[in-house]
Amino acid sequence: MKAEKGKAVAGDKRGGSSPQVDTPTISQARPDELIALSRVAAAISGLTDLDTILRVGLDTVLAILDRGIGGIMLLDEDSNTLSYRVYHGISDDYAREMRIRLGEGIAGRVAESARAIMLEDISQSPEAVRPELISKEGLKAFVSVPLMSRDRVLGVMNIASHLPHQFTEKDIHLLYATGDLLGMAIEQARLYEELRRSRERYRQLARFALMAQEEERRRISRELHDETSQALSGLVLNLQAVIEMVEMAGIQDIGIKETLKKAHRLAVEVGNEIHRLVVNLRPTLLDSLGLIPALRQHAESVLAPLGISLSFHFDELGAPLPNDVETNLFRVAQGAIGNIQQHSKATSASVSLTVDGNDLVMTISDNGIGFDVSQIKTVEPSGRGAGLFSMKERVQLMGGRCNVKSQPGKGTTVTVRVPMQWRTAHGKDKGAGS
């Protein structure tokens, strides 16, 4: 790569040749340049937001060069157009109007050739695009360097001055190396943003799948309750009536009596099993009275028969919770209570739902045998760990956090913390409506 002398900043009308210098590399930088590069690297280190990276990087470069005018233009690969993303010391009108196609003007040529251009006075350059804007800004000395990552130009960085003859080859060396640093940071920020968007799409799809699953559970539960359960109840009553009629008629056939009684018992057992399925599929209390009564009823029905003493603490929640939040919190509680039932050997357990600032906090704990949480790092082929990861996944889909604290012999505590974003949204809607 080469750096050209004697051309312009934000645009030009191609033409003219000029002296060139070899493109420097970071390994060739002098000690003072390495110090400057370390300042730029330290400034953008750990940043993931693209605008923040560009603004911090530009401000740091301007401070190192003791300049007050500059900007970073990014390349839109769909339209092959450069436009300012961040800038300092130039007007909003200039930044908005200066849109340059690849190969057009100074910045366009820099992006196309991946070679820097340094101008002693851009206002005198016959190659300048939009010279009226350049004159209005009072720009003189100008340098433009490519921002690159993996041999691909992502944009350009322009540094300018109101005075001519303000840049040196030392500045070019520093800006080239800085451009490489910013190029890599831009690439990483874009990859991070793509990953964030992919995660958000996954969350949306997962939320949709879970809600579709819950809706199907609700439908099956309703059909079992309204149709199958009612039919079984009728069958039980009819069998009971037949048994009573046989007794009243004085029929002494023991075989008939036992067959009828056995059929009656089976019908009752099937009815009870259907009721259990209905409750597990979709607790009626969750739809009719909400999360808190459903939590209490579920914990009591599952743990009390095992002799586990229960304690509850519920804050006043005010407005009803969104359906998906209620459903997901109940499913998490269902999983935690199921673990207490199957594995804990506990004698006492507690369930709480409290408000902590803008967070809704659900805590389920027991005094059972506990386990080593660090040993469960993934879902094993046997299925061990599936419940734990399922709980955490549901909570993450709500934008919350799920923490499981346990040690052998010291019980287990599951804490779920969910931001109450719906309350803020409800408040805004209410304010706007009023």
N, C-alpha and C positions, 0 to 999 in steps of 0.2 A: 504494500500500500504506500501511497505517496501523499504528501501535503502540498497543495498548490498555493502559490503566492500571487496576489494581485487581482482578486476577484471580489465577490459580494456575499451578503447574509441571507436574507429571506427569500431571495429569488433572483434569477438572471435569465438573460436571453442568450444562451450558449455562444461561446466564441472566445478566441484569444488563447495563447499558450503562455506558460509561466514557469519559473524555476520550481524544482521539486526537491524535497528532502525525504530521506528514508523514514518510513513509519517506525516509531520506537516501540519497544516491548517493555513490559513491566520489569523484566530481568535486566534491561539496559538502563533503567532509571537511576539517577544520581541519588545520593543519600537524602538531600533536601526534598527531592520529588517523592521518594519513598515515604517520607514523613507526611507529605501532603496527601498521598494516596491512602495512607493508613488513617488519616483523618476522615476522608470520604468513606472508606470501608467501615470505620467505626460508626459513622453517622447513620449509615443505612443498614447496618447489621441488625438482624432480628426483625426488620420491618416486613410486612406482608401486603399492606395496602399500596397499590400502585401510585396513586397521587401523592401519598406521603413520601414514598421512596424518591419520586421525581423532585418534589419540592425540597426535601432535605438535601438531596444530592446537589441540586442546582444552587441552593443557598450556600452550601459548604464550598463548592467550587468558586462561586463569586467572592466569598470571604477570603479564600486562599489567594486568588488573583487580585484581590482588592479592587473588584469591579462592581458596578451596580446595575448592569443591564445584561439580561440574558433570558433564554427560554429553551424549553425542550419540546420538539415537535415529534410526534409519533406517526408512524406509517400505517395507514389503513390499507391492508393488503387487498381488500375487496375492490376499493376504488383507486388504489395506487396513488393516494393523496396524503400529503403531509399537512398536519395542522398542530397548532400549539396546544399542549396539554397543561403545562405550567409555565409561568413567565414572571419576570421581575424587572421593573424599570421601564417597561413599554406600556403603551395604552391598551385598554381593552379593545378599542376599535382596530388597532394595528393587529393584535393577536387574532381577532375574529376574522378580519378581511384577508389575512395572509395565509391562504390555502394554496398549496403548491403540488402540482402533479410530479410524479417520479420522472426525473430527467430534466425537469423545468427549473430554471433559476439556480441559485447557489445551493440552497438546501436540497433541491431535487437532484442536482448533479452529485452532491455529496452522498445522498442516499443511494443513488444508482451505481456510483463507482466505488463506494466505500472508501473514498479518499477525502481527507480534510482540505478545506480551502481557507486561506487567510488573505484578507483584504486590508490594504492600508487605508482606503477611504471608499466605502461602499457607495456613498452619494455620488462619486465621480465615475462609477463603473457603468459602462454602456450595457452590461449584461444584466443589470438589476431589474427584476420584475417589480411592478408597482412602485416606481421611483418616487411618486408623489407621497406615498405613505412613508417611505424611508426618509425623505426630506422633512416631512412634517414631524417625525420623531427626532430628527437631528442626529441620525446615526452616522458615524464615520468609520473608525476602525472596526473590523468585524472578522470573526473566525467561526467556522462551522465544522464540527467533527461528527463522524458517524457513531451511533450507539449500536454495538454489535454483540451477538451471542451465537456461538457455534457457526461462525462464518455467515451469519444472516443479519442484514441491517434491519433494526427495529425502529430506528428514528434518527434524529440528529440533535445535537446540542449547539446552540448559537450563543456566543458571547460577543458583546459589542461595547463601544465607547462613544462618547460625544466628541472625542478628539481623535485625529488621525495618528497613524504610526504608533499604536499602543500595545501591539502584541509582538512577541518574540518566538523564536523556534523553541525556546525552553517552555513557553506556554503551550505550544503545539504538543510537545512531548507529554506534558502533564495532562492535557485535555484528551489526548488519544487514550492514555492509560485509564483515565477517569471514565471515558466513554465505554471502554471494555467492562469496567466494574459496574457501571449503571446498566449496560446491556444485559449482563448476567442477572442483575437484580430485577430488571424488568421481566426477563424471561421467567424467573422464579416466581415473581408476583403474579404473572399471568397463569402459570401452572397452578399456583395456590388458588387463584380465583376459579379456575376450571374445576379444581378438586372440590372447592366449596360449593359450586353450583351443582356438581354431580352429587354431592352429599345431600344437598337440599332437594334435588329431584328424587333421590332415593327415599328421603324422609317423606316427601309428599306421596310417593307411590306406596310406601309402607303404611302411612296413615290411611290412605284410601283403602288399601287391602284389609287393614285391621277393622276399619269402620264397615266395610262390606261384609267382613266375617261376622262382626257383631250384629249387623242387620239381619244376616242369614240366621244367626243364633236366635235373634228375637222372633223371626218368622217361625222357625221350627218350634221354639218354645211355646209360642202362641197357639200353633196348630195342635201340639201335643196337649196343651191345657184345655183348649176349647173343644177339640174333637175327640182325640184318643182318650184323654182322661175322663171326659164326660161319658163316652161310650162304655169305658170300663166301670165307671161308677154305676151306670145303669145295669150292667151285667152283674155286678156284685149284689145289687138290690134284688134283681130278678132271681138269682141263685138263692139268696136268703129267703125269698118268698116261696120258692119251690121247696126248699128244705122244710119250711114251716107247714106247707100244704101236705107234704108227705107225712109229717108227724101227726097232723090233724086227721088225715085219712086212715091212720093206723096201719100203714104199710110197714111190714116187718122185714122186708128184704134188706139185710145188712149191706149187701154189695151196692145197692142203689144209694143207700144213705151215705156210705163212705165215699162213693164216687162224687156225689153232690157236694159233700163237705170239702173234699180235696179240690174240686173245681172252684169252690168258693174261696178257699185259702189261696190258691194260685192267682185268682183274679185280684184278691186284696194285695198280694205280694207284687204283682205286676203293676197295680195302681200306685203302690208306694214307690216302686222303681221309676215309674213315669214321673211322679212328683219330684223325685230326686234329680232326674234328668232335667226337668223343667227349671228347677232352682239353679242347677249348675250352668245350664245354657244361658239363662238370663233371669236373675233374681227379680221377682215382681216388685219387691220393695225398692229396688234401684230405679225403676221407672215411675213408681207411684209416689214414694216419699223422699227419694234421693239417696246420696252416698252414705251419710252417717247412719241412718237406720239399717241400711243394707250391710254395712261393716259390722255393726253390733250383732245383727241377726246371724250373719254368716259365722262370725267368731264363736258365738254361743252355741250354734247348732253343731259345729265341727269339734270344738275343743272342750266344751263343758261335759259332754258324755265321757271324756277320757279322764275326768277328775281334775282337769287343769283349771285353777282359779283365774278369773279374768278381771282386769281393771281397764276402764275407759276414760279418756279425756278428750272432749271435743269442744273446740272454740265455736262461737257463733260466726257463721260464714257470711251472713247477710244474703246477698243475691245468690240465686242458684248457680251451680257450676255448669259450664258447657257440657253437653252430653259426652263428647269424646274424652274430656278430662275425667269426668265421673267414671266412665267405663274403664279407662286405662288405670286409674288409681284403684278401682275395685279389683281389676284383674291382677295387679301387682300384689294387693293385700291378699287376694285369694291364693296366689302362689306362696307368699310368705307364711300364711296360716297353714297351708297344706304341708309345708316343710316342717312346721312345728308339730303337726299331727303325725307325720310319718317318721321323722328322724330325731326330734329333739329330746324325747323322754323328759320333758319339762313338767314342773308342778304348778307354774304360774306363768302368765303372759299378759302383756298390756298392748293396747291399741290406742293411738292418739292421732288427732288431726287438728293442727294448730296453724295460726297465722303469724308469720314472723316477717314484719315489714311488708315487702311486696311479694313474699314467697308463701306458698302453701306447703306445709311440712307434715308428712305422714310418717309416723314411727311405729314399728311393730317389733316388740322384743320378747324374749323368753329367758328363763333361767336354766335352760337345758344343757346338754353335754357339749354343745358348740362344735366347731370344726376349724381347721386351718384354712383360712380364706386364700392364702398365697398358693395353695396346692391346686386350686381350680383356676386354670389359665385358659382353658378352652373346653368345648363340649366334647366329651369322650364318646367313643363308639357305643358304650353302654347307656349313654344318655345322661350320665352324671354331669352336672353343670348346666344342663339345658334350661332348667327353671331359673337359675340365677341370671344367666345371660338374657333370657327372655324378659325378665323383670327390668333389667337395665336398659334393654332396647326400647321397651315401651316408654320408660321415663325419658330417654333421650329424644324420642319422637315428639315429646311435649316440650322439648327445650330445657328439661330439668336434669337433675343429677340423682343417682341412686348409689348410696354407700352401704356396704354390708360389713359390719364389724363383728368379729367372732374369734374366740380362742377356745381350744379344747378345755372343757370343764368350766367355761365362764359364760355360757349362753351365747345368744346371737341377737343383734339389733340391726334391723333394716330401716334406713332413713331415706325418705324420698323428699326431695325439695324441688318444687315446680314454681317458676315465676308466674304470677297471676296477671298475664298480659291481657286476658279478657276483661279484667276489671278496669284497666286503663282505657281500653277500646270502648267499653260500655259507658265510661264517664265522658269520653269525648262525644260519643253519639248522643248522649243525653244532653250535654251542653249545647251541641249544635241544634238539636231539636227544640230546646227551650228558647 
